Amino acid sequence: MAAKGMFSELKLVMPWGHIAAKVWGSEQAPPVLCLHGWLDNANTFDRLIPLLPKDFRYVAMDFGGHGLSSHYSPGLPYYQDNFVSEIRRVVAVLNWKHFSILGHSFGGAVGGTFSSIFPEMVNKLILLDTWPFALDPKGIECLLTYRRGAIEHVLQTEASQKPRQVVNPEELLQKLLKNNSHVSEENARLLLQRGTTKVATGLILNRDRRLALPEHSLNFISREQFVHFAKQLQAHVLHIKATQGYYNLKREDDTDRDVMAFVIDTLKSVLKERYQYAEVPGSHYVHLNQPENVAGIISTFLQCKETIPHHL
């Protein structure tokens, strides 16, 4: 387990099936829960974790409906609160009382939300090109539209009796690259490795078809709620932004950049010395494409011995 890149697989029993996870490090070491982005899987951390300190235990889980984890039972949607609940279930099975979270993209929003609901459990929160809570730059007025879309999508998916589509491996790779300009071809293959199952005629995507657009699952909050959630955090927070990341894409307006400024200012103002912000060169998948750009910052942050005052 101590050798570079060595990991083992875990299968944690859940009421609807299981949560799959990859594990690096000793069972006695301080634990770090690693949370992947939307429609990704635990392989997103394959190139980063071997570069991080060996004196921690890293558990990279596949969210329900992703990777090698079970799909939810029929009739159940995938809402952010369900994923937050998954974290609580996973750490209960692992018997972790205190741990740190490393979250990329959607995983950061889930991990951040968990950290504000269960603040006494989270020592350190590392956010990779993400926000700790979901803020919609378009404003709160879109939320009902998102909720409607989520419900309609699940009903349509359940009504469809089509068998799961078998896709040519190269076609699937090109589709992934087209839909995700941030990830390199080599790393797209890495994500597909855990995100697909081989059959005689090609590949089948493992993910649940009820998973569609992230806004169907994200629990968006207002700026006022963001401030309130931030005030609940007891963890030390490392916030890493990629210079060519998700929030630097050219859009029709600069709303995202305005929201990014609000997020940074709020966290800085609320958390004070418990907040560390860093910008690194790279895209939204910098931890996968150029892990060396973030490994040093994360390692220093994890190894910092600052104690966190937990409220009794």
ABEGO torsion letter per residue (X at the ends): XABBGBBBBBBBBBAAEBBBBBBBEBAABBBBBBBBBBGBBAAAAAAAAAABBAABBBBBBBBBGBEABBBBBBGBBBBAAAAAAAAAAAAAAAGBABBBBBBBEAAAAAAAAAAAABAAABABBBBBGBBABBBBAAEAAAAAAAAAAAAAAAAAAAABABBBBBBBAAAAAAAAAAABAABBAAAAAAAAAAABBBBAAEBBBABBAABBBAAAABBBBBAAAAAAAAAABABBBBBBBBAABAAABBBABAAAAAAAAAAAAAAAAAAEAABBBBBBBEBAAAAAABAAAAAAAAAAAAABABBBBBBX
